[in-house]
Amino acid sequence: MLDIKHLLYFKTVADQRSFTKAAEMLHIAQPAISMTIRRLEEQLDLRLLHRGDRQIGLTDEGERLYQHAQRILQAADDALLEMQEIKGLLKGEVRVGIPSMLGSYYFPPILMAFRHRFPQLNLRVIDGGAGKLQSLLEQGDLDLAVVVDQIPSAGLESETFLREQMMVICPQDHHFARKHAIDPKELFAEELVMFNSGFFHRNVVDRLSAETGIKPNISFETNLIPLIKSIVKQGFAISTLMEMVIRDEPELVARPFSDPVWLDLSIAWRKDGYLSKANRTFVDFVIEHSDANCR
């Protein structure tokens, strides 16, 4: 029978790609962790690690065991948390992943209100692209994440809290400002400033590009929203953002696509994981404070 402690040591070495770093993280001596991995390999009669001079790597067999170890350790954490909550204890931290656009312009008042109502709970907010956040969630590195429903996953459950249009953003003196709606083909003829690949707003543009067969003319790529707005204001390029981003920017204009692009934004968690009371409370709070009512 596999020892869960051995699996923890093995996963930590694999994650850190180093016996020394793994030993530091686990607060044990390096020889002890090396011996444990060696015994695990002997028990399985398999070689799990490539032991190079500079970095540790997983063998094909090690990759398969790593996947099992990840699920087993996450299940053990979930079981411990559930047992603690049965005794009336409440987890003190919510780890939630939020894309930068929503983190900057939609969530701040919600996060502050949640912290005010539940001061005993700590919030740890992770920023990233939709794909990265979904991956971290599926791996158990996040408890919750904001995802776009256009990126489905059989391993997640979710509740929609916001429906927003993706808009074309341009300066007031741009010829698009005189139009009621923008055709994607027109957009792709302009110089564009866009988020990097992997962010849901960039995914929209990539999808429209694939549908039209036209490659967008992307002159700038950045995840810094103030920089995007500055570039658009100065007339160097135009972009696509949610209208909430420019509500306090009178120099900028938002126009919908000719075929409106709607984004259904949801808060998601692992289907096979345990959703703690703290996390369930956060989900309910976000739904309660949704100002769009998923129209």
Secondary structure, 3 states (H helix, E strand, C coil): CCCHHHHHHHHHHHHHCCHHHHHHHHCCCHHHHHHHHHHHHHHHCCCCEEECCCCEEECHHHHHHHHHHHHHHHHHHHHHHHHHHHCCCCCCEEEEEECHHHHHHCCHHHHHHHHHHCCCCEEEEEECCHHHHHHHHHCCCCCEEEEECCCCCCCEEEEEEEEEEEEEEEECCCHHHHCCCECHHHHHCCEEEECCCCCHHHHHHHHHHHHHCCCCEEEEECCCHHHHHHHHHCCCCEEEEEHHHHCCCCCEEEEEEEEEEEEEEEEEEECCCCCCHHHHHHHHHHHHCCCCCCC
